[in-house]
């Protein structure tokens, strides 16, 4: 062993002497510095002001921003050039043979060059990180940066990213070095390297890049800068890169040592057994690294988490996505919570509501254990999920199918006269999407559970069945006398979807398909919504029917234009719901809508103004009151706010007052935001948001309410101000003539 080390050190000294005039190390340093320096000057020249948002670490974020061009192009490019250059120096004039006449082992000759390449890699990475910190330090004293920014250096996070970048480079370096030693032509080794690098973009765009692809492993450094979701120091792709670099280095050394492939791995024939066994060993190791992982279900359902925020929260609720029913409530102590329940929870995307402040979507089911990390700062919410539904909550369907030829045909009314051609195109496109639904995995090699994948595959089917129904409707309108016979392929898609699938009941596309299928043979000339309800009542009694009917009746009760219409809905259809709890909820909703109907007394709303004085809405009696229920954290509220202010300015001389009613718990945030808004709107903050939500059935915001001059409800659920119907209702209430 000592002799090996001694020989290797001698060979390294020799390599360094030979490399003195090549500038390999200097080039590595320059390439590493290039990205942060260019980014520095871009930031200096940019006029964009960074708004206060989610707190972040300045140095870490700077490095995350500059590592993308480095990992995607600059770093692999310099590895290709240096590996080819290193080998080419000794390909000239028989340098490899000359070295072998020296008192050095072939092991030392081969691996000393690889070590020099690794040193150049390290220098490039050190340069990237060093210049990034230096440029960030200068930049933070040059440009305006939000106060919430953290300027400490996160040594663990940055050292982890540093090590991961170096490890990810091992396989690329080993492979390019292997090719450069094997191929004496400098041009060919370069071309192969550059072609492989360019092919990465092509393969990635079509989602064809395998986990072991060397340049793809480097790309994932940029894609997953934060590292593992579950606390692993290396991602599985980096581990497989490390394993493959050992394999390719060993194979390359024996090939070099024995001059050709036959002598290295075939003759004498005993070498076949050794080389085959060696290869199989690495195949098995690689297989176990690359095999996707799934979490096993637990005995009970657990949902827990932590909220990072300047605000303190007290209560949380898990809400059903379809019926908006509270499945469970939980206490939040020191901004941490834990919910444990044995209630049956079908797989779906549920809502976690935190103190009626902001919603967080979570995919879960019974016997799942999920931890959610929530950050809530400056009206922004970010979430990170771990646990048994890690993959499901990160799931993204392949985006390469955003453009659909089938959808285009429908929009342009093409192939309406050629059903078989349309069916062929639909099936072909569906088949690609259907297969892609099962291709997702996380950065830690976790894949979604089978129940979730089955659901996603069904949703792909539903998307194309809705295309089909739209096509059939158009064809029936254009060729009413022609019968359209569905092909076997189309019938195959239809066979995958049932009309009573409870796992899909919260999905709008499924409901669209379901209603179409239920009503397609009902030719009665009646209101389409009533037709849907009546056909739902004909379904066999089940939990699915109860929830579907409840959801439809609730929507129709909310949209009903009169008390008579609401009463007819309840008396005619509520008894078809056999679930007593759902029926009771529906009756309660009916009572709420009745109470919020036009002409009913508006309940007291207690608020505080910008000066902290108590204000009741009743003080505005004698004038119409238009209310915008909003919050500083609500994006849609911010979108609607200018439209609401425009109406307030336009009608400031009429008998109406416009109120901005905030549900914010953080008075300071509301005050700062409200102070900057139009003075034509009176800004108030709710004293008891939960009571208000209950009294006025406010389940989501923004919400717009109009109260008449006598303190009675005129419209408890107005259209949004961006909708022209909002102004029409205002003018009608004020007795103004219609707009021309």
N, C-alpha and C positions, 0 to 999 in steps of 0.2 A: 504493500500500500504506500509506504514511504517513497519507494522508487517511482510509483505512478505520480504521486504529488510533486516530487522533485522534477520529474520529466515535464510535467504539465506547466510548472512555474517557469522552467527554462524556455519552453515553447511559447509561453505567454510573453516573456521578455523579448523573444525574437520577433513575435508578431507586432509588438508595440514599436520596435525599431523599424520594421518594414512599413508600418502605417504612418510614420511621422509626416511624410509629405503628402498623404492622401486627403487629409482634412476630414476624415470620417467623424471624429468626435466633435469638431467644430460645427460641422454640418448638422449633426444631431441637436446640438445646443440651439442653433439658429432656428431649426424647424420647430423645436419645442417652444421657443420664444415668440414665434411668428403670430400664432393665434391670439395670445393675450395682448400683444402690442397693437395689432390691428384693431382688436375690440376696444382697447383703451382709446385710440384716436377716434373711433366711431362714436364712442360715448361722449368724448369731448365735443365733437362736431354736432352731435344730435341736440335738437331743441326740445325734444320730448321731456316733459316733466313727469317724474315718477310719483304717482299718487299713493297716498297712504293706504295700505291694504293689509294683507296678512303679514305678520312679522316674519322676517327672514334673516339669515346670517349673510352678511355682505360678502365675505371672502369665499364662503362655500358656494354661494350663488354665482359669483364671478367665475370660479373655476368650472362650475356646471355649464355655464354659458359658453366657455371657450373650448371645452373638451370635445364638443360635437365635431367641428371640422378637423380637429386633431385625430380623433379616433376613427372617423369615417374615411379620411383621405391622407392627411399629411403624415401620420405615423406609419401606416402600412406602406405608403409610397417610399419613405426613407428606408424602411426595412428591406424592401425589394431591391432598391438601388445599392444599399450597403452590402447585402448578402451576395449579390451578383459581382460587385466590385471586389469584395474580399476573395472570392474564389477565382475571379479572372486574373488577379495579380499573379497567382501561382499556376494558372493554366498557360500563361505566356512562357515560352521558352522552356517548357518542361519543368516548371517550378515544383510541381508536386513530386516528381521523381527525384529531383535534386534534394529535396528535403528528406526523402526517405533514405538517402545515403548518409545522412547525419546520424549521430548517436542519440536519436530520439525515437520513442515508440510512436507507432501510427495513431494510437489512442490520443496521445498528447498533441500531435499535429492536427488531428481532426477537431478535437474538442477545444483546443486553444482558440481557434478561429471563431467557433460558436460563442465562446465566452466573450471575445472581443465584441461580437455583435450584440450580446446581452448588455455589455457595458455601454455601448452606444445607445441602446434602448433606454437604459437607466438614465443616462445623461439627458436624453430628450424629454423624458417624463419629469425629471428633476427641474429641467429648464422651464417646462410648462407650468409646474406648480410654483416654482420660485418667482418667475416673471409675473404670474397671475397675482400672487400676493403683493408683489412690489407695485404693479400697475393699479391694483385695487386700493392699496394704501394711498397712492398719489391721487387717485380718482376721487376717493371719499373726501379729500380735502379741497377738491376742485369744483365738484358739482353738488347740487342740492339733493339731499337724500332724506327720506322720511324718518321721523324721530323713532319709529318703532323698529328700525333696523338694528340688528345685533352685530357688533364689530369684533367679537371675540373670535379666536381661531379654533375651529372645531377639530382638534388634533385626531381624535379617533375616526371621525367621518372621513377626513381628508387622507389619513394614512390608509384607511380601508380602500378608498378609491385609487390611491397610488398603487397599492399592492395588487388590486384587481386589474388595473391597467397593465402592469408588468406581466402578471400571470397570463392575461389574455393575449399578450404579444408572443408568448413562448412558442405556440404552435405555428403561427405565421412565420416566425423567424426560423424555426427548425425546418419547415417545409421548403421555404425559399432557399435556405442554405443547402438542403439536400439536392434540390434541382440545380443549383448553381455549381455544386461539386460534380454532379453527374453529367451535366451538359457543358461541354467546353466552350460553346459559343456564348459570348456575353449577351448578344442581342436576343437569342432565343430564351434564355432564362429571364431576362427583363420582360420580354413580350408575354411569356406565360404568366409572370407575376402580375403585370398590369392588366392583362385580360381577365384574370381571376378576380382582381380588385374591381374592375368595371362590371363584371358579371354579378357582383354582389347587389348592386342597385337594381339590376334587371330581375334577379331572382327574388329580391325582397318585395318588389312591386307586385309580383304575382304570387306572393306567399309560398314560394317554392324553396326557400333557403333552409337546408337542414341544420339541426342544432350543432353539428360537428364542423360545419363549414368554417374554416379558419378566420376569414375576414368578417363573417357574421358574428363570431365570438367577440371580435374587437368592436363591432358596431353596437353590441349590447351594453358595452361600457357607457356609451352615450345614451342609449335608450333607457337604461336603468341605473342612473347615476347614484341614486340613494342606496343601491345594493339590495340585499335580500329583504323580503317582507317578513320573514320568520326568524331573523337573527343569525342566519348562516353567514360566515365570513366571506365565502365565495359563492357565486351562482353556479348552478350545475353545468352551465355551458363552459365556464372557466375551468371547472374541475375536469371536464371531458377534454378541454384543450390542453391541460397539463398532462393528462394521461397520453393523449395522442402525440404530444411533443416528445415524450419519452420513447414512444414506439417508433416514431419516424427517425429520431436521432440514432437509436440503436440499429434500426434497419439500414439507415444511411451509412453508419460507421462500418458495418460488416460488408456492405456493398463496396465501399471505398477500399477497405482493407484487402478484399479478395479480388479487386479489379473489375469483376463482372458478376452478373446475377447468378449464373450457373454455379460458379465456384463459391459464391457467398451462401446460397440457400439450397442447392440441389446436390452437388457432388462434394465429397462422397454422399451416398444416398441417405446415410444416417442424419445428414443435415436437414433433409426434408421433414423428418419427424420433429427435430428441434425447432425449425422455423415455423412449421405448422402449429406445434404446441404453443410456441411463443405468440403467434398471431391469434390463436383461439383464446389464449389467456386474456389478451387485450380486448378481444371481441366480447368476451363474457363480462369483463370489468366495464366496458363501454355500455353494454346492454343494461346492466344494473344501474348505471348512472343515468341513462337516458329513459328508462322505463317510467312513464308518468305515474304520479302518486295521487291518491284520493284519501280523504279523511273518512273515518268510520263513524257511524251514528252513535250517540250517547244514550244513556238511560232516560234522561230528561232534557228539557229545552232550557238553555241558558243564554241570556242576552245581557252583556255587561259592557261597560265602557267608561271613558273619561272625556270630559269636556275642557279643553284649554281655552280660557276666555278671561277677560277682565270682569265679566258679569258673573254673578252667582245664580245658580238655578236650583229649583226646589222639586219640581215634579216633571215626570215624563210619562208618555202614553204610547202604547203600541197600537196602531190603528189598522183595521182591515181595509184593503185597497178598494173593494167593491162596495161594501155596505157602509163604509166609514164608521164602523162600530169599534168601540174600544175593547180590544182583546185583553189587555192588561195595563195596569198603571203601576208606576214605581216611584220611589223617593230618590231624589238626587242629593247626596250628602257630600259636601266639599267638591262638588262638580264631578262626582263619581257615582255610578249606579250599577245595580245588579238585579236582573229579573230572572227568576226561576219559576217555570210553570210546567204543568203536565197537561195543559189544554191541547187538544188536537189543533195543529196549525198546518193547513195545506201549503204546499210550496207556492210562493208568490212573492211579489215585491210589496212589502209593507212599509208603513210610515212610522218613524219615531218622531213624535212631536215633543219638543222641549219647552215646557212652560208656555205653550201657545206662541212661542217666539219664532221658531223656524223648524221646518220639516227635514228629516233625513231619510232617504229611501234605503231599505235593506232587504235583500233577498234571503229568505230563510224558510224553514219548515220545522216540523216536530223533530225532536231529538238532535237539534243542532246546538252547537256552542259557538257563539259569535262574540268577538270583542271589537268594538268600534271606537276608534280614536277620532274625536271631533275637535276641530279648531274653529273658533268663532271670534273673529276680530274685524273691526271696522266694517261691519255689515257683510263680511264674506264668510262663507262656510266651506270648509274642506273636510273630507272624511277619509279614513283609512280602515279597512276591514281585515281582520285575521280570524282564524278559526275554521270551522268545518265548511263554511261557504266562501272561503277565500277566493277561489277561482270564479264562482258565480257572480260575486260582487265586482269583479274586474272584467267580466266577460264582454268581449267586443266581437261582433260578427265581422267577417272579412269585408272591408270597405271597397274592394275592387269591383263590386257589383252595384255601386251607387247609380250608375246609368243602366237603365233597363230597356232593351229593344222592345220587349212586350208592352211596357208602359208607353213607349213612344208610338207604337202601332195604334194603341187605344186612343191616345191624344190626337193623332193625325187621321183616325178612322181608316187605317190601312188594314188590308187582309179581311175586311168584313165579309167580302164575297168569297173568301177562300178559307173556310174553317179548318180544313186539314193542315194547311200551311201554318195557320196561327197556332193550332194545337201542337204542332211539331216544335215551333219556336218556344212556346210556353214550357213544354216538357223539358226541352234542352236546357233552358235557362234555370228552371226549377231544379233540375238534377244537379247542376253545378252548385247552386246555393245550398241545397239540401246536404250535400257532402261536406261543404265548408263549415256547416254549423257545428261539426264535431272536431274542429281543428285547433281550438283554443287551448292554450296552457299558460300558466303564470311564469314569472321569471324564476321561480323556485321549482318548476316542473310539476305543478299541481294542475289537475284538470277538473272540470265540473263533474258532479255526480250524474249518474245515468238519468235520474228523474228530470234534472234540469236540461240536459242535452235533448232528451225526448221532447220536452216542452218547446225548446228552441226549434227543433226540427218541425214540430207541428205548426209553429208560427210561420215558418218559411212556406209550408203547405198552404196556410190560410192566406198569406199574401198573394200567392198565385191563384188560389181559388177565387179570391175577390176580383183579380184581373179577369178570370174566366167569366164570372157572373156579369161583370161590366160588359164584356165582349158579347155574351149571350143576349143581354138586354138591348145592346145596340143592333145586333143582328136581327133580333125579333122586330125591332122598330123599322128596320130597312127592308127586311124580307119576311113579312108577317105570315106568309103562306108556306115558307120553306121550313122543313123540320131539320133541326141540327142534331146530328148523332155524335155523341162524345166518343173519342177514340179510347182504346184500351189504356193507353198511357195516362190520359186525363182521369179515367175511372180509377186508376191506381192511386193518383194523388188524392182523389175524393175519399177513397177507402181509408185513408190514414186519419181522417178527422171525424169525430163523433159529434152529435148535436147535443150532448149532455156532459161535456168535459169540464168538470169543476176546476181543474188546474188552469184553465184558460179564461175563466169567467171575468177576470179583471182586465182582459185585453180588448181594446176597442176594435181591433181588426177582426177578432173572433166574433165579437158581438155583431159587427156589421155582416159577417158571413152568416151567422146564425139567424139573424132576423130575415135576411134575404131568403134563406132556405125554408124557414118556417112559413113565410108569406108568399112564396113564388107561385103557388097554385090557388091563392085566394084572390079572386078577381072582383070582390065587392068594392063598390065605390064609396069607401068610408075613410075617415082620417087614418093616415098611415100608422100613427102611434097607437091608436086604439086597436088597429088591426094586429100590430105586433103583440100587444098585451093579450088580446083574445086568443091568439095562436099559442102564446106561452102557457096560457091556462089549460090548453089541451094536452100539454106534456104530461107524462106519468109523474105521479107524486114522488118527489125526491128533494134532497137538500139543494141540488142544482136548480131545480124549478123554483124553490122558495127564494133563493138568493137572486136569481134572474128576474123573477116577478117583482120582488121587493125593490131591486135597483131601478127597474122600469117605472114602477108606480111612484117611487120617490121622485124621480126626474119629472114625471108628468104632473105630480102635485106641485112641484116647485114652479113649473112653467104654466100652470093653469091660470086662466085669465079671470076666473070668478069663483066665488064660494060654491055656487051651484055645480060647477065643473068638478071641483075637488070632492064634493060630497058624493057625486055620482061615481067617481073613481073608487072611493072607499067602499061605498055600499055595493057596487057591482063586482069588485075584484078582490078585495082584501081577504075574503074568506077562502080564496084559493091558496093562500099561504097557510101551510099546516104547522109551521114552526111558530110556536106561541111567542117566543121572544122577538122574532122578526116582525110578527104581526103587531106586537105591542109597540115596537120601535116605529113602525109605519104609522100607527094611530097617533103616537106622540109627534111625529113629523107633521101629520095632518093638522094637529092642534096648533103647532107652531106656525104653519103656513096660514091657517085661519086667523090666528092672532096677528100675524104680520100682513094680513090682507088690507087692501085699500079701505080707508075710513075708520080703521081701528086706532084706538089711542096708542100713541108711541110711548113706550116705557121710558122711565127716567134714565138719563145717561149722565153720570157724574164724571167731571173732568177737572183738570187744572190747566190754567193758561201759562204763557211764557214767564209770567211774574210769580208763579206758584200759587195764584189765587184759585179757590174752588169755583167752578162754573158748572151750572146745570143747563142742559140744552133747552129746557123750558123757558129760559130767560129770553130766547129769541122768538117766543110766541108772538104772533102778529105778522111774521114773515115766513116765507118758505125757507126751508133749511136743506141745502144739498150737502151731503156728508161724503167725504172721501176717507175710508178707513185704510190706513197704510202703516208702514213701519220702515225704519231706516235700512233694515237688512233685506227688504223685499225688492228684487229687481223689477218685476212687472209694475210695482207701485211707482218706481222712479220713472218708468216709461210713460205712465198715464198722467203723472203729476203736471207736466207742462200743458196738457190738454185741459185738465181741470182748472188750472190757473187762467188759461185763455178764456174759458167760460166765465170765470169769476170777474175778469176784467171787462168782458163784453156786456155782462148783465149787472154791473155794479150799481147802476141807477134804477134797477128794478126792485120789486118787493121780494128779494131773495138774498140770503146770506150763504156763503160757501165756507164750509168748515173742513179743515184737515184734521182728522181724528186719528192720533197715533196710538198704536198698541204696544209701543216700545216700553220695556221695563227699565232700560237705562235712560234716565231723564237727561243726563248730560249729552248723550249722543243725539237724542231727539232735539234738544234745545239748539245745539250747534247747527243741525240740519235745517230745522224749521226757521231759524233766524235768517238763513240765506234764501228762503223761498219768497214768493210774491206776497206783498202786504195786502193784496186784494183778497187773500184767503186768511180766515181766522184760524190760528193753529192752537189746538188743544191736545192734551194727552189723557188717555183713559185712566181713571183711578182703579178700576177693577176690570181688566180686560176679559177675564173668564166669565164674569157676570154678564158683561155686554155681549160676548160671543153666544152665551146661552139665550139671552133675551132676544137677540136679533138673528140667531141661527147663522152666525158668521163662522164658516168652516175654513175659509181661505180668504186671502187678500191679494189684490185690492178688492174692496167691496164698496159699492156706491148706493146710498140710501137717500130718498127724498121725503121730507116731512112737510105737511102743508102748514098754512098760517094758523090753523087752530090746534096745532100740536098732534095731528093725526097722521097716520102713515099714508103717503100718496103712492110710493113705490119702494118696497123694501129690498129690491134687488135690481137696481138700474143697470142698463148697458154701460160699458166703459166709455169715458169721454172721447176716446179715439174713434168710437162708433158714432156715426151721424144720428143714430136713434136717441142718443143721450140728449142732444140739444132739442130734438123734436119733442121729447117728453117734457123738458124744462119749459119750452115755449107754450105747450098746451096747458101745463099747470098754471102758468102765469097769465093765460088768456091772451097771448100774443098771436098775431096772424102767422100762418105757416110760411116758412122760407120758400122763396121761389127757386 
